[in-house]
């Protein structure tokens, strides 16, 4: 049930207690007074503030809407999944490592949705994917997603059902923890994805055969000291062994920052927007 006692109390606490409000920022009203707008945020000035509530939990997210929306026209949807270092509840930080991106939405009018995962000290199971990101030995996807991932998927489903989204052009990308999230969305909901760009993430290679028909462009730094490059190499090899043909770019000498090189490359965005499901 989306309207819940816990959800009501969350709103009440924000309204009645200034001290607690400082600890739990209102996801719809960023506090620029105590935390001034940073230069990198100006690129995302048109990304509005929203929240999705379900089962007593709150998932903040940012949303870009193409302007103007033409009557009767449908638009692509880009899902952006942030990394572990951008977790929180202020509904601003999730775009921090997206700052290098070219403003693809100007060339390709689209919706962009960027959900926000809480930190571990703010909520239990506060990760997109429940796995050690630094492990080089792979992982097995859990039967059920973490609650932040579940809420993100439910929020996306609700958004698609209520907005003029072109269901043949839904794309997903993410970095680090969000790279793992990108792979998990492909594993759980691959039929709805037209193309994906997982950045320095990792996947459950058991799903390789189910991913062969999805256009995927994977990127990773070969000197990554946080998420081993083997995680991308392994899933690429598994998909190719299953007769898929994913694209793979490995940046020589790059550590845990493949996103800067990926999102600043307009060729990757043009490729993504050219993909359409049947």
Steps between C-alpha positions, in 0.01 A plus 500: 500500500659824387336720760614366832529597864878499473489717189268743681730513802798564274324808360383609846851481643634711217230760558518521880861447599766737359780305667393171345423673171868589477584132527219395266483760223172536316565324166265747328660817640880509485668705771708743298528735798722268705642314197539750214459394141826363361621582150456145372131506596418780258501254212210322668290806580206356304506170692206540739469348848262212573446207734338159471339343807415136547462271802608775738821572313598810307712506185603849386571550131584770249309533176560675171198552276544599135370849440266557346322165485326479165145361513486143377879457497689241704852550631792275596571439868853490641545339843814609686622298799761674716793348687555411867674829578192699403257334739297726727161668543558857380390420141791694351810290541397211270591710194846599624696246294269556204646849467731401214211401278433680178152654516357224283144605582546810285583293191266215589190633683418244765393432855782435747432344840773475766395321821691549826611214725540577875824449690551198723484719812162632383327175412563124507588327172592839351651378175367449149651151486589282798852387410861591589588745223872447544490125453654364183335160524150591380167472679163332483197725470268475799148369444352832614648845434603727784223737605668804337520310172140380537375852562705631208347241268149567630549876464619448143203276421258757637668777306487307173130424556410865559719691252550501121802270508602320182507144630724398210770745612566448871869518589697439818848599610683526829844515655676287761219383735273640232687292242405192701146640516496540121591135459239394756228697321602321182487165681161566660330718238702459183195475274414865558852634432599616151867559590726516803832657593638340820806691623761323718244257641449126512235243422385148579651313207229232529269745321728546198282298263200719584688816409624411152223687316535826696734768363755555778807724506718427803784725620765452768845635590769233480667640814179511708598445863144497639299277266734250331500527121453123495134558590435663162734268312327192642145599403615616155669163445191314623265693268733442205518130587119498483532653148420854597690801369535762776721804454786540746732794560784466747679822587877444543650637820162615634413413858152521651385784276385341175185712516685823418622350173171326427244772561703773328504293179214610276553192280380277785184706550428513126542122484265451795223717357524317168392173664134399484328183622269305271 
